[in-house]
Amino acid sequence: MKNLLNLIPFLLLPLACERAQFPPDASRSVELSGLSHEMIVLGEKLDDPYSLSNMELAVRSLYPDKAARLDLRATDIYVRFLPADEAQFERLEALGLDLVDHPLDHRIVREGDYYHDPEIPDGRITWQYAVVPAGFTFPTGIRMEILDECYISENDATTRASGIDWAAVEREAFRLTGHADLLAPVTRGEGTSFCPAGQITLRDEETYGETLTGLSGVKVCVNSFVKYATAFTDDEGYYEIPKSFAGDVRYRLVFRNRRGFAIGVNLLLVPASVSTLGKHSAEGIDCTIDRDTDWKLFTRCAVNNIAAEYIDRCEAEGDVSVPPSDLRIWIFRNLGSSSTPMLQQGVLVDSGKLGEFLGEYSDLVKMFLPDITLGLKHCHNYAEIYAETVHELSHASHFVRAGKDFWGRFIRFVLKSYVTSLGITYGTGLESDAGYCEVGEMWGYFFGNLLFREKYGRGTPAEGLSLWFYPQILMYLEERGVGASKIFEVLGPEVTGRDEFQEALTHRYPEHYSVISQAFDTYRY
């Protein structure tokens, strides 16, 4: 029963937003230019309109007679946590908390994508701020501080029948705390407020031309002081925030997809990157992102959509395993090589060699372990990002079939080859354990090329054809009836080299014996 009572305010949230408030011809289109991806610069601490004491003052100001009979109690607690490590960070996230790495009640002098408290040493997780329901049971063993008690009317079901215009009270609280300049102009009555809604789209000029595709499954976060709300975009990029706001709000994209995967990294220790879109109208924003908008934001959005499309395809077709649901993808724009170490999934590799592979980013692996690292230094458009991303996602699917032991030997070989051969990632094929690389990369290049061809046309060039492990073998098979699903089915942990691969295919598909033999005999090193 207690849990049910706690849920009541959230069940009532949709009632707080009247979509009919939006004029049918309202233009919410914004141009995203001059975005900052540096560290946020904070100014002075501000008087929060949503503190319990300020909301009580606002009620007394507008409704002096009713205020005496109204017993306002805190609906939310503004708090900050200091996780000691990834395990503590994940404990907080498992509680359903929306964590923000900067205080919500300070003036922002310069926007940015991240913040690190100057009192916290580099390489450590910074303070994480959150707004939790009153009565929240705080986890033990994690350092925390309660900063304020707050009152957010949407979270208080007991005052629904009070006869009070809570939007007007909210605006009054802004005036009383000296923030009237932040309020939206009143155009339809004193109580005007909005639930932010809109559409975020992405342009792949190599495929869609002027046709847009929605930014799929990304978390849109908005806040005005400690009033904080989120919503995921649907597959067409539409979002609708379940809380109303009286003034302009800050918009941020958090690249933790509703499918479960997360995209980093901001050169700081958080599992999912954040892109700040700036302060805009509470009515919502519509925007289109392409490679000319902002390259860092574009790459995050592109990788998000490519990963979402890949996962949806695997689920729909059922021919290739879906990657692990909690996949962690890191983007590095100054690296020219990518990898799929699957560290968060429990694969053990030499952290020293991985550090050499990641170069200046090596310290980041000590806290939040990546599954995929994408080096996009040589990518200049969506198509090139697509090719790089689906190749690594193909490896992530193979990992599900092959298992941790296979993967550890595969990745250790690749990293050792890269470090000892001056960047020749795949060695020569004559080294110990080269067979693991042979099978893994043969599949990765084959399936990546296949998906690229399906998306961009049969005339598109294929990658990896000059490499010693010959993905042409699998391309030959696919063209002659031994398709991707049949090939993937035999990629178990026992297939550790070319001969084992051929034997497994022949044993599983004896009716294709001649084609399989021809494919492997045609391409030999």
N, C-alpha and C positions, 0 to 999 in steps of 0.2 A: 504493500500500500504506500509506503514511504517513497519508493521509487516511482510509483504512478503519480504521486503528488508532485514530485520533482519534474516530471515530464510535462505537466499541464501547461506551464508557460510556453514551452517549445511547440506543443501541439497547436497553441493558439497564435503562434507567430504569423502564419499566413493571413490571419484576420487583420493584422496591423497595416497591411499594404493594400491600398485600393488601386488596382491597375488602371481603373477608369480615370484616375487623376491625370494620366499622361495624355496630352493633346494628341490626336491621331497623326498630326503632321509635324510633331516636334522633331527638330533636328538635333541629334546627339553626336553627330560626327565630329571627331577631333583629329587634328594633325599631331602625330607624335614626333616631335623634333627636339633636338638638344637634350635628350635623356642623359642623365648622369648615372654611371655604374660604379662610381667611386664610393668611399665611405660617407655616410650621412654626417653632416655637421650640425650639432645641436646648439640651440640657444638656451634662453632662460626657461626655468620651470614655469608653467602657466597654471592659473586657477582653473580647475576642471569643472565645467558646467554640470557634469553628471555626478559629481560627488553627492552623497546623501544630504549633506548640510546645505549645499547650493540648491538642490532640487526642492528641499523643504522651504527655503527662502522664496523660491519662485512661486510655489503654491500659495504661500501666505500673501505674496504680492498680488496675485491675480484673483485668488479666492479666499479672502480673509475669513469669511464666515465658515466655509467648508473646511479650511485648514485645521481648525480646532478639533473637528471630529474625525480627521483623517490621520491615521497612524502610519506614516511611511516607515518602512523598514528596508534595509539594504537588500537589493536583489542580487548584487554581484560584488565580488571582491577583486580589487586591482592588486596584483601580486607579481613578484619576480622570483625566479629560481636561478640557481647557479649549479647546473649539472657538472659533476666532476669528470664524467667520461660519457662515451656513447651509450653505454648501458643505462645510465641515469637519464640521458636525453630521451632514449626510446621509451623508458618507463613513463615519462611525462606525456609523450605523444600517444602512448597506448591508452592513456586516460581520456583521450579525445580533446586535448588542449590545443588551441591555436597559439603557437609560440611566436613571439616577435622579438627580434634581437635589439630593440631600442625602446626607450620609454615613450609612452603614448601621450604624455602630458607636458612635453617640452616643445618650444618653438623649433621648427626645422629651418635652419639658416640655408642649408644646401641639401637638396634631395640626393639620394643615392640608393644603392641596392642592399647595403649592409651597414652594420655598425659594430664596433668592438670597444667596449668600455676601456678607457685608458688605464684603469686600475687593475685590469685583468691581464696577466702576461700573454704575450703572443704564443700561439700554439695551444691555448686553452679555450674551452667554450666560454663565451661571454654570457652575461646575464640574459635570461630569457623572460620576457614580460608576457603576462596573460591576464585575461579577465575571466574569473571562474564564478559559478553560481554560489550564492550565499549558502552556507552549510556544506560546502565542498570538503571532502575528506582529503587532507593533504598527505602525500606519500611520505613515509618516514625515511630518514637517511639522506635526504636531498636538501641542501641549504636553500632557504627561502626567506622572503620578507614580505609582510603585508604592507602595501603602500596606501590604500584608501578603501573606504566603503562607498559603494556607488548605488545609484538608483536609475534603472533603465526601465521605463514603463512597460515596454513590450514583454518584459520578463516577469511582470507582476499581474497575475490573473485576478487578484483580489480587488483591484481598483477599476475593473472594467465598467462597473455600474456606478461609478462615483459621480458621474455627471461632469467630469473635468476634461477639458480639451488638453490632452497631454502634449500634443504638438506645440500648442501655445505656451505651455509651461516650459517646454524645452527651449523655445525661443527666448522666453523671459530669463531663463537661467543663463543663456548666452549674454544677454544684455547686462544682467547683474554682475557678471564676472568680467565684463569689459571686452567681450568678444562679439559684439553686435555686427562688426564689420565682416565676420565670417558667415553671417546668415544669408540665405538666398533672398532676393527681393520678394516681397509679398505681392502676389498677383491674383490669388484666388482665396483671399481670406487669411486671417491672422494665423490659423492653424496649419498652413500649407507645409507639407513635408512629402518626401518622395522615397520610394523604394528603388534604388539604382538598378537599372536594367539596360541591356543593350546587346550588341553583337561584336565579336572580335573575329576578324577574318585574316587569312594568310594567302599570299599570292605566290604560286610557283610559275614563274614566267615561262619556264621550259615546257610545261605541260598545259597549263590552264589559260595562258594568255591573259585576257582581262577577266576571266571567270575566277571567282574567289572560292576558297574552301574554308570552312569554319575551324577556328582553333579549338581542338577537341579535348575535353576532359580536364582542362586546367583550372586550378582554384583561383578565383577572383576574390581578393580581400579588400574591404573598404573600412575606413574608420574615420571618426571625428572624435578626437580625444580618446576616451576609453570605450566609447560606443563602437563596437567592432563586430563585423559580420562577414560571412563568406558564402560563396556559392560556386559550384562547378559549372563550366560551360558544357553545353550539350555538343553533339557531333557537328552541329552547324555553327557553333561558336556563340550561341545565345546564352545569356546568364540573367538571373534575377535574384537580387539580394533580398532576404526575408525580413529586413528591418528598414524602418523609415528614418530619414535624416532631414533636418531642417536647413542645413547649409552645405557648402561644398565639402566634399570628402576626398581623402587620398585613396588612389587606386593602386593596387599592387597585384602582380601575377606571381603565384607560388607554383613552381614547376614540380608539384607532386600530383601526378595524374590520378584521376578517379579509378583507373585500372590497376593502380598500385605502384607503378614505377615512379622513380624520382630522377630529376635531372639536376646536376650540380656542374661546376663548383664555382664559388665566388672568391676563391683564394682565402676562404675562411671556413671554419669548421661547422658547417651545417649540411645536412644531407640533401637539401633541395634548394636550387637557386631561386632568387627573388628578383623580379624586375619591377622597379617603381615606375608607374606611368604618370605620376604627378597628381595635383589637386584639380578636380573638375566638378561639374554640377552633380548634385545628388540625384538628378533625373536619370543619370547614367551616361555612358559613353559608347559610341560606335567607333571602331577604328580598323584600318587595314594595315597589315604589317608586311613589308616586302624587304628585299635586300638593300634598298635605298633608304628605308626608314631609319634603321639602326641595326648594324650588323650583329652585335652581340644579342640583342633581343630577337632578331630574325633567326639566328642559329638555334637559340633555345626553342623557339616556336616550331621551327622546321624539324628538329630532332624529336620534339614532342609528338608532332603529327605523324612523322614517319614511324615511330615506335608504336603509336596507337593503331595506325593502319596495319602494321605488321602483326600485332597481337590479334586484332580483329580478323585479319585474313587467316591466321593459323587456327583460330577458334571456329571460323566459318567453314574452312576447307577440311580441317581435321587430318591433313596429310603430314603435317610437321608439328612437333611438340611446341606448345606455347612456352616462352621463357618463364622463369620463376616470377611470381606475381609482384614480389618486392624488389624487382631489379633496380639497381642503382647505376645510373649512367653519368659519367663525368665528361664535360666538354673542355678541351684545352685548345685555344686558338693559336698558340705559338708552337705547338708540336705538329710534326708531320706524319707521325705513326699512331696507329690505334691498337687496342688490345682488348681481350675479353678474359681477364684473369679470374672472374667470378669469386672474388675474395669474400664478399659478404655472404656468399652461399657456402662458405667453409672450405674453399680450396686453399691449400697451404703452398706458398711459393717463397722464394728467397727475397725478402723485403729489400735487401741491398741491391740486388739486380733490378727489381722493380723500381727502386729509387733512381737508379742510373737511367732507366728507360724514361721515367717521368721528369728527370732533370730538376728544374727549379721548383717543381710541384711535389717533390718526394716526401716532404714532411707531412703532407696532407693524408697519406695512407696510414699514418699512425693512429688516427682517430676514427674517421669514417671510411670504411673499406669500399672501394668501387668494384662493380662487376664488369662494367665496360668503360674503357677510356677512349674517347674520340679525339684524335688529333686532326683538327680542321685547318691547319696552316695552308694547305694547298687547295682548299675548297673555296669556290668563288660564287656559287649559285646553289639553288635548291637541289638540282639534279646531282651535283657532285656530293653534297651533304647526304643525299639519299643513298648513293652508291656506298659511301663509307659506313653509313649507319646500318643498312640492311645486311651488309657483310658481317658486321659484328653481332647483330641480332641472330643471324644464321648460326653463328658459333654458340650463342646462348641457348638456342634450341637443341643443338647437338649435345651440349653439356647435360641437358635433361636426360638424354638417352645414354650417354657414355658414362656419367658419374664422376665423382670427385677424384678418384685415383687416376683414371685416365687423364682427367683435365689437369691435374697437378703436373703430370709428366709432360703433357703437351705444352703447357704454359712455361714450365721451367726450361724446356728446350728452346722455345721462342725467345725468352728473355736472355738466356745464356748466349744464343746465337747473335742477338742484337748487340750485347755488351762486348763479346769477344771478337766479333767480326766487323766492328766499326759500322754498325747500322744495317748490316745484311741480315734482316730479321729471320729469314727462314733457313740459314745455313746453306749447305751444298747437297744435302740428302745422304751423305755418307757417314754422318755422325751417329753416335749412339742415341737411340730414341727418336731418330728422324722420322720413323714410321708414324708416330703419333702426330707429328706436324703434317706429314703427307696426307693422312686421312682427314685431319681437321681442316686444313687449308683447301684441299681438293673440294670438300663439301662447301666450305664457306664461300669460295669464289664461284662455284657452280650455282649455288642457290641464290647468292647475291646477284649474279649476272642474270639468272632467270627472272627474278623479280624486277630488276632494272629493265629488262627487255619487255616484260608485260606492261610496265608503266609507260615507257618511253618509245616503244616500237622495236620491231625486229631488226631494224637497220642500225641500232645503237651498238657501239663498240663494247666488247667484253674485256674484263680485266683479268690479269693473272695468267694469260695464255703463254707467256714466255718463261714461266717459272717451272722448276724441275718436277713438281708434283702433278702437273698436267690436269687442271680441271676440265680440259677438253674430253677426258675419258667419260665423265659424267654427262657432259653436254651431248656427246655421241650417243650414249645410252638413252637419254631423255628424248632425243629426236627419233629414236627407233622403238619407242614403246615402253622403255623401262624408266618411268617417270620419277619425279621427286619423291612421291610418297613411298614408292617401292624402294628407292635408294635409301631413304631415311630410315626405313623400317629395320635395316640390317646394321645400323650404326651403333651397335652396342659396345660395351667396354672391351669385348674380346677382339674387336676389329682395330688392330694396332699398327697396321701397315698395309702396303699395296697388295701383297699376296693374300693376306687375311681378308681384305676387302673383296677381292675378286672371288675368293673361295666362298665367302658368305653370300654374295650375290648369286653365284652359280648354284649353291645348295638351296637357296630360297626360291630361285626362279629357274629351274632346269629347262623350262620351255624357251628361255632366252639364252641358252648356253652359247650359241654361235655368236650372237650379238655381243655378249659380255666378253668372250674371248677376243673378238675382233677389236673391241674398244681398248682393252688393256694391251694387246699386242701392237696396236698401231702407235701408241704413245709410250715409248720407253726411253729412259735416260741412260 
